[in-house]
Amino acid sequence: MVNASGAGGKKHWLVRPSTIKGLWVGGIAFLAALVGAGAFVHGHAYFEVDGSFAFYAWYGFATCAAMVVAAKGLGILLKRRDDYYDV
């Protein structure tokens, strides 16, 4: 395990809990602003569904969730016993 403490025991700024919380809050605020800005931008939809409000946000979330579920399923399907390499 790598120690994130530098000289003097001070943690790197990316490992501090306050920085991590600030990055989460800032990222969520930025994404919410992008979704909100979609209300003021006219998009040219090819299909009816992709013209709905925040389509790319919820579609991206649903796709990511589906990939996680598929990866879990593949993990179960391709799993080997713990002593697979023991002869």
NULOKE-32880 format. One record per atom (N, C-alpha, C): atom name; chain; x, y, z; residue in one letter. Coordinates in Angstrom, 2 decimals. Layout:
residues N
+------+-------+---------+---------+---------+------+
: atom : kette :       X :       Y :       Z : rest :
+------+-------+---------+---------+---------+------+
:   CA :     A :       X :       Y :       Z :    A :
...
+------+-------+---------+---------+---------+------+
***
This chain:
residues 87
+------+-------+---------+---------+---------+------+
: atom : kette :       X :       Y :       Z : rest :
+------+-------+---------+---------+---------+------+
:    N :     A :    0.84 :   -1.17 :    0.00 :    M :
:   CA :     A :    0.00 :    0.00 :    0.00 :    M :
:    C :     A :    0.89 :    1.24 :    0.00 :    M :
:    N :     A :    0.55 :    2.18 :   -0.82 :    V :
:   CA :     A :    1.36 :    3.38 :   -0.96 :    V :
:    C :     A :    0.94 :    4.41 :    0.08 :    V :
:    N :     A :    1.90 :    4.99 :    0.74 :    N :
:   CA :     A :    1.63 :    6.02 :    1.72 :    N :
:    C :     A :    1.52 :    7.36 :    1.00 :    N :
:    N :     A :    0.41 :    8.05 :    1.17 :    A :
:   CA :     A :    0.19 :    9.31 :    0.47 :    A :
:    C :     A :    0.77 :   10.49 :    1.24 :    A :
:    N :     A :    1.41 :   10.22 :    2.35 :    S :
:   CA :     A :    1.99 :   11.30 :    3.13 :    S :
:    C :     A :    3.34 :   11.69 :    2.54 :    S :
:    N :     A :    3.57 :   12.97 :    2.45 :    G :
:   CA :     A :    4.85 :   13.46 :    1.98 :    G :
:    C :     A :    5.79 :   13.67 :    3.14 :    G :
:    N :     A :    6.79 :   14.49 :    2.93 :    A :
:   CA :     A :    7.72 :   14.81 :    4.01 :    A :
:    C :     A :    6.98 :   15.56 :    5.10 :    A :
:    N :     A :    7.19 :   15.17 :    6.31 :    G :
:   CA :     A :    6.53 :   15.85 :    7.43 :    G :
:    C :     A :    5.15 :   15.27 :    7.73 :    G :
:    N :     A :    4.70 :   14.22 :    7.01 :    G :
:   CA :     A :    3.43 :   13.58 :    7.29 :    G :
:    C :     A :    2.22 :   14.30 :    6.72 :    G :
:    N :     A :    2.42 :   15.37 :    5.93 :    K :
:   CA :     A :    1.30 :   16.09 :    5.34 :    K :
:    C :     A :    0.80 :   15.34 :    4.11 :    K :
:    N :     A :   -0.53 :   15.16 :    4.02 :    K :
:   CA :     A :   -1.12 :   14.42 :    2.91 :    K :
:    C :     A :   -1.08 :   15.26 :    1.63 :    K :
:    N :     A :   -1.00 :   14.55 :    0.52 :    H :
:   CA :     A :   -1.09 :   15.20 :   -0.79 :    H :
:    C :     A :   -2.49 :   15.81 :   -0.92 :    H :
:    N :     A :   -2.61 :   16.92 :   -1.63 :    W :
:   CA :     A :   -3.89 :   17.64 :   -1.67 :    W :
:    C :     A :   -5.00 :   16.83 :   -2.34 :    W :
:    N :     A :   -4.66 :   15.88 :   -3.20 :    L :
:   CA :     A :   -5.70 :   15.07 :   -3.84 :    L :
:    C :     A :   -6.22 :   13.95 :   -2.96 :    L :
:    N :     A :   -5.57 :   13.70 :   -1.81 :    V :
:   CA :     A :   -5.98 :   12.62 :   -0.93 :    V :
:    C :     A :   -6.71 :   13.15 :    0.30 :    V :
:    N :     A :   -6.71 :   14.45 :    0.49 :    R :
:   CA :     A :   -7.39 :   15.03 :    1.65 :    R :
:    C :     A :   -8.90 :   14.89 :    1.50 :    R :
:    N :     A :   -9.61 :   14.53 :    2.58 :    P :
:   CA :     A :  -11.07 :   14.39 :    2.51 :    P :
:    C :     A :  -11.79 :   15.68 :    2.08 :    P :
:    N :     A :  -11.28 :   16.83 :    2.49 :    S :
:   CA :     A :  -11.94 :   18.07 :    2.10 :    S :
:    C :     A :  -11.82 :   18.30 :    0.59 :    S :
:    N :     A :  -10.69 :   17.94 :    0.00 :    T :
:   CA :     A :  -10.52 :   18.09 :   -1.44 :    T :
:    C :     A :  -11.40 :   17.12 :   -2.20 :    T :
:    N :     A :  -11.49 :   15.89 :   -1.72 :    I :
:   CA :     A :  -12.32 :   14.88 :   -2.38 :    I :
:    C :     A :  -13.78 :   15.32 :   -2.35 :    I :
:    N :     A :  -14.24 :   15.80 :   -1.21 :    K :
:   CA :     A :  -15.62 :   16.27 :   -1.10 :    K :
:    C :     A :  -15.85 :   17.46 :   -2.03 :    K :
:    N :     A :  -14.91 :   18.38 :   -2.09 :    G :
:   CA :     A :  -15.04 :   19.54 :   -2.96 :    G :
:    C :     A :  -15.09 :   19.15 :   -4.43 :    G :
:    N :     A :  -14.29 :   18.15 :   -4.82 :    L :
:   CA :     A :  -14.31 :   17.69 :   -6.20 :    L :
:    C :     A :  -15.65 :   17.04 :   -6.55 :    L :
:    N :     A :  -16.20 :   16.26 :   -5.62 :    W :
:   CA :     A :  -17.52 :   15.66 :   -5.85 :    W :
:    C :     A :  -18.59 :   16.74 :   -6.00 :    W :
:    N :     A :  -18.60 :   17.69 :   -5.08 :    V :
:   CA :     A :  -19.62 :   18.75 :   -5.12 :    V :
:    C :     A :  -19.47 :   19.58 :   -6.39 :    V :
:    N :     A :  -18.23 :   19.93 :   -6.73 :    G :
:   CA :     A :  -17.99 :   20.72 :   -7.94 :    G :
:    C :     A :  -18.38 :   19.96 :   -9.20 :    G :
:    N :     A :  -18.06 :   18.68 :   -9.26 :    G :
:   CA :     A :  -18.42 :   17.87 :  -10.42 :    G :
:    C :     A :  -19.92 :   17.72 :  -10.59 :    G :
:    N :     A :  -20.62 :   17.48 :   -9.49 :    I :
:   CA :     A :  -22.07 :   17.35 :   -9.56 :    I :
:    C :     A :  -22.71 :   18.68 :   -9.95 :    I :
:    N :     A :  -22.20 :   19.78 :   -9.41 :    A :
:   CA :     A :  -22.73 :   21.10 :   -9.79 :    A :
:    C :     A :  -22.49 :   21.39 :  -11.26 :    A :
:    N :     A :  -21.31 :   21.02 :  -11.77 :    F :
:   CA :     A :  -21.00 :   21.23 :  -13.18 :    F :
:    C :     A :  -21.93 :   20.41 :  -14.07 :    F :
:    N :     A :  -22.16 :   19.14 :  -13.72 :    L :
:   CA :     A :  -23.06 :   18.31 :  -14.51 :    L :
:    C :     A :  -24.50 :   18.81 :  -14.44 :    L :
:    N :     A :  -24.93 :   19.28 :  -13.28 :    A :
:   CA :     A :  -26.28 :   19.84 :  -13.16 :    A :
:    C :     A :  -26.41 :   21.10 :  -14.01 :    A :
:    N :     A :  -25.36 :   21.92 :  -14.06 :    A :
:   CA :     A :  -25.39 :   23.12 :  -14.89 :    A :
:    C :     A :  -25.46 :   22.75 :  -16.37 :    A :
:    N :     A :  -24.77 :   21.72 :  -16.77 :    L :
:   CA :     A :  -24.84 :   21.27 :  -18.16 :    L :
:    C :     A :  -26.23 :   20.78 :  -18.52 :    L :
:    N :     A :  -26.85 :   20.02 :  -17.63 :    V :
:   CA :     A :  -28.21 :   19.54 :  -17.87 :    V :
:    C :     A :  -29.17 :   20.73 :  -17.91 :    V :
:    N :     A :  -29.00 :   21.67 :  -17.00 :    G :
:   CA :     A :  -29.86 :   22.86 :  -17.00 :    G :
:    C :     A :  -29.68 :   23.71 :  -18.25 :    G :
:    N :     A :  -28.46 :   23.77 :  -18.76 :    A :
:   CA :     A :  -28.20 :   24.55 :  -19.97 :    A :
:    C :     A :  -28.89 :   23.93 :  -21.18 :    A :
:    N :     A :  -29.18 :   22.66 :  -21.11 :    G :
:   CA :     A :  -29.88 :   21.99 :  -22.20 :    G :
:    C :     A :  -31.28 :   22.54 :  -22.43 :    G :
:    N :     A :  -31.85 :   23.20 :  -21.44 :    A :
:   CA :     A :  -33.17 :   23.80 :  -21.60 :    A :
:    C :     A :  -33.13 :   25.02 :  -22.52 :    A :
:    N :     A :  -31.97 :   25.63 :  -22.68 :    F :
:   CA :     A :  -31.84 :   26.84 :  -23.48 :    F :
:    C :     A :  -31.24 :   26.59 :  -24.86 :    F :
:    N :     A :  -30.85 :   25.36 :  -25.14 :    V :
:   CA :     A :  -30.22 :   25.03 :  -26.41 :    V :
:    C :     A :  -31.18 :   24.20 :  -27.24 :    V :
:    N :     A :  -31.36 :   24.59 :  -28.49 :    H :
:   CA :     A :  -32.24 :   23.84 :  -29.37 :    H :
:    C :     A :  -31.43 :   22.75 :  -30.07 :    H :
:    N :     A :  -31.79 :   21.51 :  -29.81 :    G :
:   CA :     A :  -31.11 :   20.39 :  -30.44 :    G :
:    C :     A :  -31.93 :   19.86 :  -31.60 :    G :
:    N :     A :  -31.26 :   19.31 :  -32.58 :    H :
:   CA :     A :  -31.94 :   18.72 :  -33.73 :    H :
:    C :     A :  -32.00 :   17.22 :  -33.52 :    H :
:    N :     A :  -33.15 :   16.75 :  -33.09 :    A :
:   CA :     A :  -33.32 :   15.34 :  -32.77 :    A :
:    C :     A :  -33.60 :   14.54 :  -34.04 :    A :
:    N :     A :  -32.98 :   13.38 :  -34.14 :    Y :
:   CA :     A :  -33.25 :   12.48 :  -35.24 :    Y :
:    C :     A :  -34.45 :   11.59 :  -34.94 :    Y :
:    N :     A :  -34.64 :   11.26 :  -33.68 :    F :
:   CA :     A :  -35.76 :   10.46 :  -33.24 :    F :
:    C :     A :  -36.51 :   11.24 :  -32.17 :    F :
:    N :     A :  -37.71 :   10.81 :  -31.84 :    E :
:   CA :     A :  -38.51 :   11.54 :  -30.86 :    E :
:    C :     A :  -37.90 :   11.47 :  -29.47 :    E :
:    N :     A :  -37.33 :   10.33 :  -29.12 :    V :
:   CA :     A :  -36.82 :   10.13 :  -27.77 :    V :
:    C :     A :  -35.58 :   10.98 :  -27.50 :    V :
:    N :     A :  -34.71 :   11.19 :  -28.49 :    D :
:   CA :     A :  -33.51 :   11.97 :  -28.22 :    D :
:    C :     A :  -33.76 :   13.47 :  -28.24 :    D :
:    N :     A :  -35.00 :   13.86 :  -28.43 :    G :
:   CA :     A :  -35.36 :   15.26 :  -28.29 :    G :
:    C :     A :  -35.89 :   15.59 :  -26.90 :    G :
:    N :     A :  -36.00 :   14.59 :  -26.04 :    S :
:   CA :     A :  -36.53 :   14.83 :  -24.69 :    S :
:    C :     A :  -35.48 :   15.55 :  -23.84 :    S :
:    N :     A :  -35.97 :   16.19 :  -22.78 :    F :
:   CA :     A :  -35.09 :   16.96 :  -21.90 :    F :
:    C :     A :  -34.11 :   16.05 :  -21.19 :    F :
:    N :     A :  -32.84 :   16.41 :  -21.20 :    A :
:   CA :     A :  -31.75 :   15.70 :  -20.53 :    A :
:    C :     A :  -31.60 :   14.27 :  -21.03 :    A :
:    N :     A :  -31.88 :   14.06 :  -22.31 :    F :
:   CA :     A :  -31.79 :   12.71 :  -22.88 :    F :
:    C :     A :  -30.40 :   12.12 :  -22.71 :    F :
:    N :     A :  -29.38 :   12.89 :  -23.05 :    Y :
:   CA :     A :  -28.02 :   12.35 :  -23.01 :    Y :
:    C :     A :  -27.56 :   12.07 :  -21.58 :    Y :
:    N :     A :  -28.10 :   12.79 :  -20.61 :    A :
:   CA :     A :  -27.75 :   12.54 :  -19.22 :    A :
:    C :     A :  -28.34 :   11.21 :  -18.74 :    A :
:    N :     A :  -29.65 :   11.04 :  -18.94 :    W :
:   CA :     A :  -30.25 :    9.79 :  -18.45 :    W :
:    C :     A :  -29.87 :    8.60 :  -19.31 :    W :
:    N :     A :  -29.65 :    8.80 :  -20.60 :    Y :
:   CA :     A :  -29.23 :    7.69 :  -21.45 :    Y :
:    C :     A :  -27.81 :    7.23 :  -21.07 :    Y :
:    N :     A :  -26.94 :    8.18 :  -20.82 :    G :
:   CA :     A :  -25.58 :    7.82 :  -20.39 :    G :
:    C :     A :  -25.57 :    7.09 :  -19.07 :    G :
:    N :     A :  -26.41 :    7.55 :  -18.12 :    F :
:   CA :     A :  -26.50 :    6.88 :  -16.83 :    F :
:    C :     A :  -27.05 :    5.47 :  -16.98 :    F :
:    N :     A :  -28.10 :    5.31 :  -17.78 :    A :
:   CA :     A :  -28.70 :    3.99 :  -17.98 :    A :
:    C :     A :  -27.72 :    3.04 :  -18.68 :    A :
:    N :     A :  -26.98 :    3.56 :  -19.65 :    T :
:   CA :     A :  -26.01 :    2.74 :  -20.36 :    T :
:    C :     A :  -24.88 :    2.30 :  -19.43 :    T :
:    N :     A :  -24.41 :    3.21 :  -18.59 :    C :
:   CA :     A :  -23.35 :    2.88 :  -17.64 :    C :
:    C :     A :  -23.85 :    1.83 :  -16.64 :    C :
:    N :     A :  -25.06 :    1.98 :  -16.15 :    A :
:   CA :     A :  -25.62 :    1.00 :  -15.22 :    A :
:    C :     A :  -25.76 :   -0.37 :  -15.89 :    A :
:    N :     A :  -26.17 :   -0.38 :  -17.16 :    A :
:   CA :     A :  -26.30 :   -1.65 :  -17.88 :    A :
:    C :     A :  -24.94 :   -2.31 :  -18.07 :    A :
:    N :     A :  -23.90 :   -1.52 :  -18.33 :    M :
:   CA :     A :  -22.56 :   -2.09 :  -18.48 :    M :
:    C :     A :  -22.05 :   -2.67 :  -17.17 :    M :
:    N :     A :  -22.38 :   -2.04 :  -16.04 :    V :
:   CA :     A :  -21.97 :   -2.57 :  -14.73 :    V :
:    C :     A :  -22.67 :   -3.90 :  -14.47 :    V :
:    N :     A :  -23.96 :   -3.98 :  -14.76 :    V :
:   CA :     A :  -24.71 :   -5.22 :  -14.56 :    V :
:    C :     A :  -24.17 :   -6.31 :  -15.48 :    V :
:    N :     A :  -23.87 :   -5.96 :  -16.73 :    A :
:   CA :     A :  -23.32 :   -6.95 :  -17.67 :    A :
:    C :     A :  -21.94 :   -7.43 :  -17.21 :    A :
:    N :     A :  -21.12 :   -6.54 :  -16.69 :    A :
:   CA :     A :  -19.80 :   -6.92 :  -16.19 :    A :
:    C :     A :  -19.92 :   -7.85 :  -14.99 :    A :
:    N :     A :  -20.88 :   -7.58 :  -14.10 :    K :
:   CA :     A :  -21.11 :   -8.48 :  -12.96 :    K :
:    C :     A :  -21.52 :   -9.86 :  -13.46 :    K :
:    N :     A :  -22.40 :   -9.90 :  -14.46 :    G :
:   CA :     A :  -22.83 :  -11.17 :  -15.02 :    G :
:    C :     A :  -21.68 :  -11.93 :  -15.66 :    G :
:    N :     A :  -20.82 :  -11.22 :  -16.40 :    L :
:   CA :     A :  -19.65 :  -11.85 :  -16.99 :    L :
:    C :     A :  -18.69 :  -12.35 :  -15.92 :    L :
:    N :     A :  -18.58 :  -11.60 :  -14.84 :    G :
:   CA :     A :  -17.72 :  -12.04 :  -13.75 :    G :
:    C :     A :  -18.19 :  -13.34 :  -13.14 :    G :
:    N :     A :  -19.49 :  -13.48 :  -13.01 :    I :
:   CA :     A :  -20.05 :  -14.73 :  -12.47 :    I :
:    C :     A :  -19.86 :  -15.87 :  -13.47 :    I :
:    N :     A :  -20.06 :  -15.57 :  -14.74 :    L :
:   CA :     A :  -19.95 :  -16.59 :  -15.78 :    L :
:    C :     A :  -18.51 :  -17.06 :  -15.97 :    L :
:    N :     A :  -17.56 :  -16.16 :  -15.92 :    L :
:   CA :     A :  -16.16 :  -16.50 :  -16.19 :    L :
:    C :     A :  -15.34 :  -16.78 :  -14.95 :    L :
:    N :     A :  -15.96 :  -16.78 :  -13.79 :    K :
:   CA :     A :  -15.24 :  -16.96 :  -12.54 :    K :
:    C :     A :  -14.63 :  -18.35 :  -12.45 :    K :
:    N :     A :  -13.44 :  -18.41 :  -11.87 :    R :
:   CA :     A :  -12.75 :  -19.68 :  -11.63 :    R :
:    C :     A :  -12.64 :  -19.91 :  -10.13 :    R :
:    N :     A :  -12.42 :  -21.16 :   -9.76 :    R :
:   CA :     A :  -12.23 :  -21.47 :   -8.36 :    R :
:    C :     A :  -10.96 :  -20.81 :   -7.85 :    R :
:    N :     A :  -10.86 :  -20.61 :   -6.54 :    D :
:   CA :     A :   -9.67 :  -20.00 :   -5.96 :    D :
:    C :     A :   -8.42 :  -20.85 :   -6.15 :    D :
:    N :     A :   -8.59 :  -22.16 :   -6.23 :    D :
:   CA :     A :   -7.42 :  -23.05 :   -6.38 :    D :
:    C :     A :   -7.27 :  -23.51 :   -7.84 :    D :
:    N :     A :   -7.67 :  -22.69 :   -8.79 :    Y :
:   CA :     A :   -7.64 :  -23.05 :  -10.20 :    Y :
:    C :     A :   -6.24 :  -23.38 :  -10.69 :    Y :
:    N :     A :   -5.25 :  -22.59 :  -10.26 :    Y :
:   CA :     A :   -3.87 :  -22.79 :  -10.73 :    Y :
:    C :     A :   -3.09 :  -23.79 :   -9.86 :    Y :
:    N :     A :   -3.62 :  -24.18 :   -8.74 :    D :
:   CA :     A :   -2.96 :  -25.18 :   -7.91 :    D :
:    C :     A :   -3.12 :  -26.54 :   -8.55 :    D :
:    N :     A :   -2.01 :  -27.24 :   -8.65 :    V :
:   CA :     A :   -2.05 :  -28.56 :   -9.31 :    V :
:    C :     A :   -2.05 :  -29.67 :   -8.30 :    V :
+------+-------+---------+---------+---------+------+
***
